[in-house]
Amino acid sequence: MRLIYLVFILLMILIASAQCQQNAEDWFNKGLALADQDNYSDAIKAYDEAIRLDPNFAAAWHNKGNALSSQGKYDEAIKAYDEAIRLDPNNIFAWGDKGMILDRLARYDEAIQSISKAISINPGYSPYSLITKGHDHYDAGEYDVAIMYYDEAIRLDPEDASGWLNKGLALHKQDKLDEAIKCYDEVIKLNSKINLSLDSNNRTVAIRHFNNITITLLNPSYAEPWIFKGNALCGQKKYDDAIKAYDEAIRLDPNLTTAWHNKGYTLFFQDKHEEAIKAFDEAIRLSPNFVDAWINKGAALNALGRTAEANEAFTKAKGLGYSG
């Protein structure tokens, strides 16, 4: 009889525990629904109730952190993420979300460590998470911080050209042209290695252009890094080397309007106006509405004393929206 009584007590304890867990799940789901309605205060109360019923409910801690973050309570959010991580050290989303909040607090070293931890747990999270965050700072003109993120992406995957390229662009914005060129050369080297091992249908690499337009490099050309290198060399007034870089871009992709235009621009600086006009004409052939090509063609024609033709080019540019 005593044995039956003990078994009954144990069964009641297990049932009560299961009910408690179910109740915690209910409060958690209520918190999710409230958060979806942007009712973060009540969502936090619901998560807190779930945590009261089950203090080891890692997902409740994590989502409480998200709700606190949405309220701008970043320090409290970090504490919630830390508790979620303590309970579930492999929760990549808690690590990643913590990293995003640390970034907002300008605690960049800690932010990078947190995001990198998520990547180390699950490589599917990928260094692009770091590159994306780097872009946010790049777009804000915070180039030093952007480079910190790009450097960590490179550390995790030094064979990924996008980290090197974006670092080069950020350095270029800081007029650190020698360092930028080294990054572009690394991109060119990596792309050459890919060319040797893949056919033209096997890989694309997304990168950022100076005007923040995302462009895609298709194997086997990988021409754009040569343009960026040419731009940096032109900035150093190494015009012959810049033209060689633009010519290599054109060899790899003859339809790159920017390469033709920038080559013409560099030739103009060398007072090679006839050659510059030919390059501008090719850019215009490829992109008839390319305003800068018309303007610079007009400048080259003016330099040769061909005023009437220059005025025609300027008139065309104005027709395309140029107001200078």
Stockholm file with secondary structure:
# STOCKHOLM 1.0

chainA/1-324         MRLIYLVFILLMILIASAQCQQNAEDWFNKGLALADQDNYSDAIKAYDEAIRLDPNFAAAWHNKGNALSSQGKYDEAIKAYDEAIRLDPNNIFAWGDKGMILDRLARYDEAIQSISKAISINPGYSPYSLITKGHDHYDAGEYDVAIMYYDEAIRLDPEDASGWLNKGLALHKQDKLDEAIKCYDEVIKLNSKINLSLDSNNRTVAIRHFNNITITLLNPSYAEPWIFKGNALCGQKKYDDAIKAYDEAIRLDPNLTTAWHNKGYTLFFQDKHEEAIKAFDEAIRLSPNFVDAWINKGAALNALGRTAEANEAFTKAKGLGYSG
#=GR chainA/1-324 SS CHHHHHHHHHHHHHHHHHHHHHHHHHHHHHHHHHHHTTCHHHHHHHHHHHHHHCTTCHHHHHHHHHHHHHTTCHHHHHHHHHHHHHHCTTCHHHHHHHHHHHHHTTCHHHHHHHHHHHHHHCGGGCTHHHHHHHHHHHHTTCHHHHHHHHHHHHHHCTTCHHHHHHHHHHHHHTTCHHHHHHHHHHHHHHHHHHHHHCCTTSCEEEEECTTSCEEEEETTTCCHHHHHHHHHHHHTTCHHHHHHHHHHHHHHCTTCHHHHHHHHHHHHHTTCHHHHHHHHHHHHHHCTTCHHHHHHHHHHHHHTTCHHHHHHHHHHHHHTTCCC
#=GC SS_cons         CHHHHHHHHHHHHHHHHHHHHHHHHHHHHHHHHHHHTTCHHHHHHHHHHHHHHCTTCHHHHHHHHHHHHHTTCHHHHHHHHHHHHHHCTTCHHHHHHHHHHHHHTTCHHHHHHHHHHHHHHCGGGCTHHHHHHHHHHHHTTCHHHHHHHHHHHHHHCTTCHHHHHHHHHHHHHTTCHHHHHHHHHHHHHHHHHHHHHCCTTSCEEEEECTTSCEEEEETTTCCHHHHHHHHHHHHTTCHHHHHHHHHHHHHHCTTCHHHHHHHHHHHHHTTCHHHHHHHHHHHHHHCTTCHHHHHHHHHHHHHTTCHHHHHHHHHHHHHTTCCC
//
